[in-house]
Amino acid sequence: MDAFDRFWQWADKPLESTLTIPAELHRPVMELAPEDRHSRAAVNQAAAHAQNTSDAH
């Protein structure tokens, strides 16, 4: 499962679900324009960039 699938599984979860995603995924995806959140490439790229940035620190 890639970042796009993880994000949308979380975003589309039922209200009673306790499913969570890490802030390291939530933050970069939510910084995208709403229409870009529906692009698998954009979501995966944002998540990968955030991961690479955090790995460098």
N, C-alpha and C positions, 0 to 999 in steps of 0.2 A: 504494500500500500504506500503510495507516494504522499507528499505533503498536500497536494490538491485533494486527494481522496480523504485524508485524515481531517482536513479543515471542513470539507462539505459534509462528512459524516457527523461531525460535531455541530455544524451550523444547522443542519436539518434534523437534529435529534428531537424527540418528543420533549415537551416541557418537563415531564417527570423524570427524565433521564439524568443520571449523574455523570454521564460521559464528559471527560475534560480533555483539553489539549494543552501542551506546554506553552508558556508565555513566549518561548522562542519561536513558536510557529504562529501563534495568534497575532503577536505584535507586527511582524513584517507583512502578513496578509492584510491586516486591517489598515495598514498604511497605504495599500494599493487603492486606486480608484475603484468604486463599486463594480463597474463593468469589467475591470481587469481581474477581479476575484473569480470570475467565471472562466478565465483562461488558465488551462492546466500549465502551460509554459510559464506564464507570468507568476503564478502562485509558487510553482516549484523553484523558479529562479529566485524569487524573493526569499523563500525559506532557505535555500542553499546559500545565498549571499549572507543572510543573517547568521547562519551556522558557521560559515567561514570567518566572518568578522569576530564572532565570539571565540572561535578556536585560536585566533591570532592574539588574543589578550591573555 
